[in-house]
Amino acid sequence: MSFTTIQVDADLAAALGKLKTHHRQSYNEVIATLVEFFRDSKSGIEYDEFLRRIQQPKMKELWDNKYDEVWENV
């Protein structure tokens, strides 16, 4: 495994330090966890967007109808 050095400002280094799950955890592990979380949440967001799109026509059919309009004016 090879390593490289990256520069981060002191505030970001402190924020990374607060994300450690134990005091001996490396910044490499913290960043890897963040990357994994981002990938998982991104795929989750895409899935949610997919569900929203396929449900949208049915929801429009259910909510945009003359029967609901009658009840709104009662």
VOFI-893500 format. One record per atom (N, C-alpha, C): residue number from 0; residue in one letter; atom name; x, y, z. Coordinates in Angstrom, 2 decimals. Atoms other than C-alpha are relative to their C-alpha. Layout:
 seq type atom      c1      c2      c3
 NUM    A   CA       X       Y       Z
...
END
This chain:
 seq type atom      c1      c2      c3
   0    M    N    0.86   -1.17    0.00
   0    M   CA    0.00    0.00    0.00
   0    M    C    0.90    1.22    0.00
   1    S    N   -0.77   -1.23    0.02
   1    S   CA    1.32    3.42   -0.84
   1    S    C   -0.82    1.11    0.66
   2    F    N    0.65   -1.10   -0.69
   2    F   CA    0.54    6.63    0.99
   2    F    C    0.38    1.31   -0.67
   3    T    N   -0.28   -1.34    0.48
   3    T   CA    0.37   10.27    0.03
   3    T    C   -0.38    0.98    1.10
   4    T    N    0.32   -1.04   -0.98
   4    T   CA    0.11   13.49    1.98
   4    T    C   -1.00    0.95   -0.63
   5    I    N    0.94   -1.02    0.45
   5    I   CA   -2.85   15.80    1.68
   5    I    C   -0.01    1.12    1.02
   6    Q    N    0.05   -1.15   -0.91
   6    Q   CA   -3.21   19.26    3.14
   6    Q    C   -1.45    0.33    0.31
   7    V    N    1.31   -0.45   -0.45
   7    V   CA   -6.26   20.16    5.18
   7    V    C    0.22    1.10    1.03
   8    D    N   -0.17   -1.06   -1.00
   8    D   CA   -6.82   23.21    7.32
   8    D    C   -0.26   -0.57    1.40
   9    A    N    0.08    0.47   -1.39
   9    A   CA   -6.80   22.94   11.10
   9    A    C   -1.43   -0.33    0.41
  10    D    N    1.40    0.26   -0.35
  10    D   CA  -10.59   23.12   11.38
  10    D    C   -0.47   -1.34   -0.53
  11    L    N    0.38    1.27    0.59
  11    L   CA  -11.07   20.19    9.02
  11    L    C    0.69   -1.16    0.73
  12    A    N   -0.72    1.04   -0.75
  12    A   CA   -8.40   18.17   10.84
  12    A    C   -0.68   -0.25    1.35
  13    A    N    0.70    0.14   -1.28
  13    A   CA  -10.22   18.85   14.12
  13    A    C   -1.33   -0.72   -0.19
  14    A    N    1.29    0.66    0.28
  14    A   CA  -13.55   17.82   12.57
  14    A    C    0.21   -1.49   -0.28
  15    L    N   -0.32    1.42    0.26
  15    L   CA  -11.99   14.58   11.30
  15    L    C    0.34   -0.70    1.31
  16    G    N   -0.36    0.57   -1.29
  16    G   CA  -10.56   13.98   14.75
  16    G    C   -1.22   -0.32    0.85
  17    K    N    1.22    0.23   -0.76
  17    K   CA  -14.03   14.27   16.28
  17    K    C   -0.81   -1.18   -0.54
  18    L    N    0.72    1.12    0.60
  18    L   CA  -15.31   11.59   13.88
  18    L    C    0.62   -1.36    0.31
  19    K    N   -0.66    1.27   -0.34
  19    K   CA  -12.88    8.98   15.16
  19    K    C   -0.87   -0.79    0.97
  20    T    N    0.79    0.84   -0.89
  20    T   CA  -14.63    6.04   16.79
  20    T    C    0.85   -0.51    1.17
  21    H    N   -0.91    0.29   -1.11
  21    H   CA  -11.56    5.33   18.95
  21    H    C    1.27    0.82   -0.20
  22    H    N   -1.12   -0.96    0.06
  22    H   CA   -8.47    7.37   19.76
  22    H    C    1.15   -0.43   -0.90
  23    R    N   -1.11    0.46    0.85
  23    R   CA   -6.08    5.19   17.74
  23    R    C   -0.41   -0.16   -1.47
  24    Q    N    0.46    0.12    1.39
  24    Q   CA   -8.19    5.25   14.56
  24    Q    C    0.75    1.03   -0.85
  25    S    N   -0.76   -0.91    0.88
  25    S   CA   -6.25    6.75   11.65
  25    S    C   -0.96    0.90   -0.79
  26    Y    N    0.79   -0.88    0.86
  26    Y   CA   -7.47    9.63    9.52
  26    Y    C   -0.37   -0.73   -1.29
  27    N    N    0.29    0.80    1.19
  27    N   CA   -7.28    7.21    6.59
  27    N    C   -1.28   -0.80    0.20
  28    E    N    1.21    0.78   -0.30
  28    E   CA   -9.92    5.02    8.26
  28    E    C   -1.23    0.91    0.09
  29    V    N    1.12   -0.95   -0.12
  29    V   CA  -12.09    8.04    9.07
  29    V    C   -0.47    0.43   -1.38
  30    I    N    0.35   -0.44    1.35
  30    I   CA  -11.97    9.27    5.48
  30    I    C   -0.62   -1.14   -0.80
  31    A    N    0.59    1.16    0.69
  31    A   CA  -12.63    5.76    4.13
  31    A    C   -1.44   -0.23    0.42
  32    T    N    1.37    0.14   -0.51
  32    T   CA  -15.72    5.56    6.35
  32    T    C   -0.91    1.06   -0.61
  33    L    N    0.78   -1.09    0.60
  33    L   CA  -16.92    8.94    5.05
  33    L    C   -0.30   -0.28   -1.47
  34    V    N    0.18    0.31    1.41
  34    V   CA  -16.41    7.85    1.44
  34    V    C   -1.05   -1.10   -0.16
  35    E    N    0.97    1.10    0.05
  35    E   CA  -18.34    4.61    2.04
  35    E    C   -1.41    0.50    0.31
  36    F    N    1.30   -0.57   -0.37
  36    F   CA  -21.15    6.52    3.75
  36    F    C   -0.57    0.83   -1.15
  37    F    N    0.44   -0.83    1.11
  37    F   CA  -21.32    8.98    0.85
  37    F    C   -0.51   -0.86   -1.15
  38    R    N    0.43    0.89    1.09
  38    R   CA  -21.50    6.18   -1.72
  38    R    C   -1.34   -0.65    0.32
  39    D    N    1.25    0.65   -0.41
  39    D   CA  -24.24    4.41    0.24
  39    D    C   -1.17    0.98   -0.04
  40    S    N    1.10   -0.97   -0.04
  40    S   CA  -26.29    7.57    0.73
  40    S    C   -0.33    0.48   -1.41
  41    K    N    0.24   -0.42    1.38
  41    K   CA  -25.86    8.57   -2.91
  41    K    C   -0.87   -1.02   -0.72
  42    S    N    0.82    1.01    0.65
  42    S   CA  -27.25    5.25   -4.10
  42    S    C   -1.39   -0.02    0.61
  43    G    N    1.30   -0.08   -0.65
  43    G   CA  -30.06    5.60   -1.55
  43    G    C   -0.81    1.16   -0.54
  44    I    N    0.68   -1.18    0.55
  44    I   CA  -30.90    9.06   -2.87
  44    I    C   -0.48   -0.30   -1.41
  45    E    N    0.40    0.35    1.36
  45    E   CA  -30.95    7.73   -6.43
  45    E    C   -1.20   -0.94    0.03
  46    Y    N    1.12    0.93   -0.13
  46    Y   CA  -33.29    4.92   -5.34
  46    Y    C   -1.27    0.75    0.40
  47    D    N    1.16   -0.80   -0.42
  47    D   CA  -35.60    7.38   -3.57
  47    D    C   -0.55    0.82   -1.16
  48    E    N    0.42   -0.78    1.16
  48    E   CA  -35.67    9.55   -6.68
  48    E    C   -0.70   -0.89   -1.02
  49    F    N    0.63    0.97    0.90
  49    F   CA  -36.49    6.48   -8.81
  49    F    C   -1.42   -0.32    0.47
  50    L    N    1.33    0.31   -0.54
  50    L   CA  -39.39    5.56   -6.50
  50    L    C   -0.96    1.18   -0.16
  51    R    N    0.84   -1.19    0.12
  51    R   CA  -40.69    9.12   -6.51
  51    R    C   -0.49    0.15   -1.43
  52    R    N    0.39   -0.15    1.40
  52    R   CA  -40.70    9.21  -10.31
  52    R    C   -1.04   -1.02   -0.43
  53    I    N    0.96    1.00    0.44
  53    I   CA  -42.52    5.94  -10.76
  53    I    C   -1.34    0.12    0.73
  54    Q    N    1.24   -0.17   -0.75
  54    Q   CA  -45.10    6.82   -8.09
  54    Q    C   -0.74    1.28   -0.37
  55    Q    N    0.57   -1.31    0.28
  55    Q   CA  -45.73   10.33   -9.34
  55    Q    C   -1.28   -0.06   -0.84
  56    P    N    1.26    0.04    0.77
  56    P   CA  -48.33    9.46  -12.05
  56    P    C   -1.19   -0.51    0.82
  57    K    N    1.10    0.54   -0.81
  57    K   CA  -50.40    7.38   -9.62
  57    K    C   -0.43    1.00    1.07
  58    M    N    0.35   -0.99   -1.01
  58    M   CA  -50.22   10.04   -6.92
  58    M    C   -0.79    1.15   -0.63
  59    K    N    0.73   -1.07    0.70
  59    K   CA  -51.34   12.66   -9.44
  59    K    C   -1.43   -0.46   -0.28
  60    E    N    1.33    0.55    0.26
  60    E   CA  -54.25   10.40  -10.40
  60    E    C   -0.84   -0.01    1.28
  61    L    N    0.73    0.08   -1.26
  61    L   CA  -55.21    9.94   -6.75
  61    L    C   -0.39    1.36    0.56
  62    W    N    0.24   -1.29   -0.63
  62    W   CA  -54.95   13.57   -5.69
  62    W    C   -0.68    1.02   -0.90
  63    D    N    0.60   -0.96    0.93
  63    D   CA  -56.04   15.44   -8.81
  63    D    C   -1.26   -0.61   -0.62
  64    N    N    1.25    0.52    0.54
  64    N   CA  -59.62   14.33   -9.23
  64    N    C   -1.16    0.88    0.47
  65    K    N    1.14   -0.88   -0.28
  65    K   CA  -63.03   15.97   -9.19
  65    K    C   -0.64   -0.26    1.36
  66    Y    N    0.60    0.32   -1.29
  66    Y   CA  -64.13   14.18   -6.01
  66    Y    C    0.68    0.77    1.14
  67    D    N   -0.73   -0.77   -1.01
  67    D   CA  -61.42   15.85   -3.93
  67    D    C   -0.39    1.47   -0.06
  68    E    N    0.37   -1.40    0.17
  68    E   CA  -62.38   19.22   -5.36
  68    E    C   -1.36    0.29    0.64
  69    V    N    1.31   -0.16   -0.61
  69    V   CA  -65.98   18.73   -4.20
  69    V    C    0.14    0.13    1.51
  70    W    N   -0.19   -0.04   -1.45
  70    W   CA  -64.84   18.05   -0.62
  70    W    C    0.70    1.29    0.45
  71    E    N   -0.70   -1.24   -0.37
  71    E   CA  -62.59   21.11   -0.63
  71    E    C   -0.96    1.17    0.08
  72    N    N    0.95   -1.12    0.05
  72    N   CA  -65.60   23.32   -1.33
  72    N    C   -1.20   -0.20    0.91
  73    V    N    1.14    0.26   -0.90
  73    V   CA  -67.92   21.86    1.32
  73    V    C    0.01    0.97    1.15
END
